[in-house]
Amino acid sequence: MSTSAEAATAPRSQRRLPDFFIVGHHKSGTTALYEMLRRHPQIFMPDLKEPRWFDSDLHGATSAGSKLRTFEEYLALFEPAGADQIVGEASPSYLRSHTAARAIAEVAPGARCIAIFREPASFVRSMHLQLVQEHVESEKDLRRAVAGEEVVREGQRRLRYSDHVRYAEQLARYHSVFPREQVLALIYDDFRRENEDTVRAVLRFLGVDDTAPVEVMDANPTVVVRSLRADRIVRGLYGGRSPAGRAARKLVRTLTPARVRSGALSAVRRRALYGRPTPPDEELMGELRSRYAPEVRALGEYLDRDLLALWGYDDVR
């Protein structure tokens, strides 16, 4: 049964669909925006930040994908919302997906969509660090990772980094199925520089009180993994199903108070395994800017904004 058909036949108590979607991109402020919006009294967003229900074309591309098995499970995420709240979700992969925009429009044609775009070279660098941290990318050197970014799975060719930087094409997919007034395109630089003002503009876009207090946040900061092997060991000990993993968790439960234990693993990983990224290789960043300049030009023309100047692409050849 299709998602739209399931929506029509679902029990009335479970038919609450999102009024808005944060559709992407990763490493462009989507987590911070999600955290700030969900604190607004007129907005409900589930604890599961990335339901990823509508990006089925990407589920074979990574080890991630939706953790929900049925559309009823997806709808259940929004059941706790109050009658006076609007409902939203944030799945940054929806912008890269070729099918998500149309799938969303089929079940929620009145929904509003928010996309955030970041300068491509810094985006790719930050995305690479994130994928290394998540053990999706095993190549820690960015130059080699981008050179070997092609991934072929289930007969489909994908570019792990460059496929994210089809900005104008991605935005056009949403404009093809939603009226323009229902799609908000944000620039990451504006969000970082004028964080509170940008969030208030989003609140106005969503039709909720834009005078409510706004807590400025910087969620999901970029870090570098010092040792993939050590991080993998810690993940295995605390999260794995091996006898050693079960024994480690039992020991931690025995020796550590519950209020401390909840943050123990993340604290260990933050202090021992993660660090601040080193300054970027400017030669490589210049090469990436040359590679992605056509995408910057296309998005700038699409939005009628001089992104070449904003992102320092004026003299890129």
N, C-alpha and C positions, 0 to 999 in steps of 0.2 A: 504494500500500500504506500502511496506517495505521502510525503510530509504534509502537503496541503489537504489530502484526503483524510489523513489521520487527524488533522486539526478540526475538520468538520465533524468527525465522528467521536471525538474525545468527549468525556463527560463534561458538562457545563462548568463544574467546579475546577476543572483542570485546563480550561481554555484561555487562561491568561497568557498572552503572548507579549514579547517585549515591545515597548513603545519606541525604543531606540537601541542602536547597536554602535559600539565603538569597534570599528572594523579594521583598524591597523594604522601604522605598521608597528612591528616589534621594535624595541630599543628606540622608540620615538616619543616616549612620554605617555604611552597608553596605560601603563600600570599606575602611574601617578594620577592620571585623569580619572581612572576607575576608582581609586581610593578616595579622591576628593569628592567625586559625585555621589558615591554611596553613603557619604556622611551627611548629605543634604536630607532634611526631614521629609521632603516631598518625592524622594527618589528611592527606589528599592533596586539593589543589584545583588545577586546571590554571592555566597562565599566562593563558589567555584568561579574563578575569574575567566577561564577560557573553556566554555562548554564545547565549542568547535562543532556544533551539530550540523551546520550548513556547508562545511568545506570538505565534503566527502571525496572530492577529486584529489585532495592532498593526503588523505590518510595512508596511502601506499607510499608516499614520498619520504616519510620519516617514521620513527618509532612512536611518535605521539599520536594525535588524532583524538576524536571524541571518546571520552571514557563512559559515555552514556549509551545504553543498548537500545533504548526505544524512545520514540517521540514523547510518550507519556512521562518518561523519566526527565526529559528535557523540560516539559511543561511544569513538572513538579518543582523545579528549581524556583519558580516564581509564585508558588502558592502562598508563601508567607507574606507577600506584599499587602499593604493596607489598601483599603478602597480609595483612599485619598492620595495614593502614591502612583507615580508612573514607574514603569518597569524597564530595566535595561540590562544588557549583558555586554561583555568585552571579549572578543576573540580576534586578536590582531591578524590571524591567518586569513580572515575573510577577505581582506583587500587583495592578497596575492591569489586567492582561489579564482578559478575561471567560472565556477558554478554558484558560488555563495550569493552573489548579488541577486540573481534571478530566483534562487531558491528562497531567499528571504522575502523578496517582493511577492512571491506566490502566496505566502501565508500571512504576511504583514505588510500589505501595500501602503499603509499609512505611516509606517515606521520612519524614523529619522536616523540617518547614518552619519557617523563622524570618522573622518580619516585624518591622520597626521603624517606629514611628509618631512623627512630629514635629509640634509645634504648627503648625497650618496656615498662619498668616500668615508666619511666618519660613521655613517650608518653601517656600511659593510664591515668596517673594522670592529665596531661594537657588536654587531651580529656574530662575527667570527668568534670573539671572546666568549659570547654567551653560549654558542654551540659547543665550544671546547669545554666550558663549564658543565654543560649538560651531557657531555660524552656523546654528542651527535657527530662532532668533528674531532678527528684524532690528530689532524695536522695542526700543530701549534704555530707554525710560521704562516703568517697571513699571505705572503706572496705565493708560496707553494699551494696554500689552500685555495686561493682564487684561481691559480693556474690549473688546478685539478678539480674544479668545482662541479664538473659534470657528474651527475648521478643518474644511472639508468636502473629503474625498478619497474617490474611488471610491464616491460616493453615500452616504458615512457622515458623520454630524455628530459631531465630537469637540470637547471643550473642553480646550485644551492644559494648563491648570493645574487647573481645578476637577475634572476627571475623576480626578486623582490623589487628591483629598481625599474619596473615598467610603469612609472608613476602615471603618466597621462592615460595610458591604456587602461590601467586599473580604475582610475577615477571615472573614465568614460563608461565602464561597465555598469557602474552605479547610476550614472546619469541616463543610461539607456533604459532603465527599468523604474527609476524614481524621478519625480519632478525635481528640478534643481533646488527648489526651496527646501527640500527634505534631505539634502546632502550638504554637509559642512566640511570643507577642506581647510585644515589648519596647517601652519608651518611650524615646525619644531622650534625654530629660533624664537618665534613670537611667544610660544608657550613657555620657554625657558626664561626669556627676558621680561615678559609681562605676564607672569603666571596667574596672578589673581584676576587681572582684567580679562585674560583669555578664558578662564573658567567661568567668569560671570557672563561673557558672551555666549558660552556654551549653554549656560542655564537659561538665557533668554531664547536661544535656539530651541531648547526643549520645552519652553513655555512654563517654567517654574519660577519661583521667587528668586530673583538674582541679587537681592539685598541680604540674603542670609549669610552668616559668617562663613568664610572660606579658609580652610587650613592649608597653607602652602606646603607641598610635599615633594620629595625627590625619592621616589620609590624605585626599586630594582636597579641600583647603580651598577655600572660596568666594573667588573673586576677581572683579574687575571688568575688562572689556576697555576699555582707554583709547581705542582706535581700531579699529573693525571693519575699516576699509579697510586700515590698516597690517597688521593680523593676517591678513587675506585675502591680502595681497601676500606676506608671509613664508611662509604656508602654500603658496602657489602656487610660490614660488621653490624651496622645499626639498622639497615633496611632489608638485608638479604634473608633468605630462608635457610641458609646453611646452619649446621649445628653450632659453628663458631659465632654466627650472627645471633642466634637465639640465646646462646650463653652470654654474649656481651650485653644484650638487652636486659637479660635477667639480672646480671650484676649491677647494671646501671639503676634498675628499678630498686634493687635491694639497698644500694648505698646512697642514692640521691633522692631528696625530697621531690614530690611531684611538681611543685611550683618551679623548682630549679630544672628538673629533668626535661620539661617541655622545650626549653631553649638550649639544652646542652649540646645537642648535635650541631645545630646551626652555629653556636658560638665557637665550637671546636673548628668547624670548617672555615668560618670567617677569619679566625686569628691564625691558625696554623697552615691552612691550605690556600687561602686567597690573599691577594695583595693588590695594590694600585697598579694599573697598567703603566708600562714604560711609555715615554713620549713616542708618538708615531714616527715611522720612517717617512720623512718628507718626500724623498724621491719616489717611494712607492705610492704615497698619497697623491702625488702629482700624476702618476701613471693612471691611478684609478679615476681621478678627475677627468683626464683626457678620455678615458673609456666611457664614462657616464655623462659627458657633456651633452650629447644629443638628447638624453632623457631629461636633463635639467632644462634645456631649451624648450623641449616639447611641453613640459609641465608649465613652465613660465608663460608660454603662449596660450596654453589652455586656460590658465587662471588669470591671464592678463596682468602678470606681475613680473618684475625684473628679478628673477631668481638667479640669473647669471651673475649679477652684481652682488646680490645678497650673499650668495654662497661662494664668491670669489672665483667665478669661472670666466670672468671677462677676458683674460688673456690665455685661456686654455685653447690649445689648438687640437 
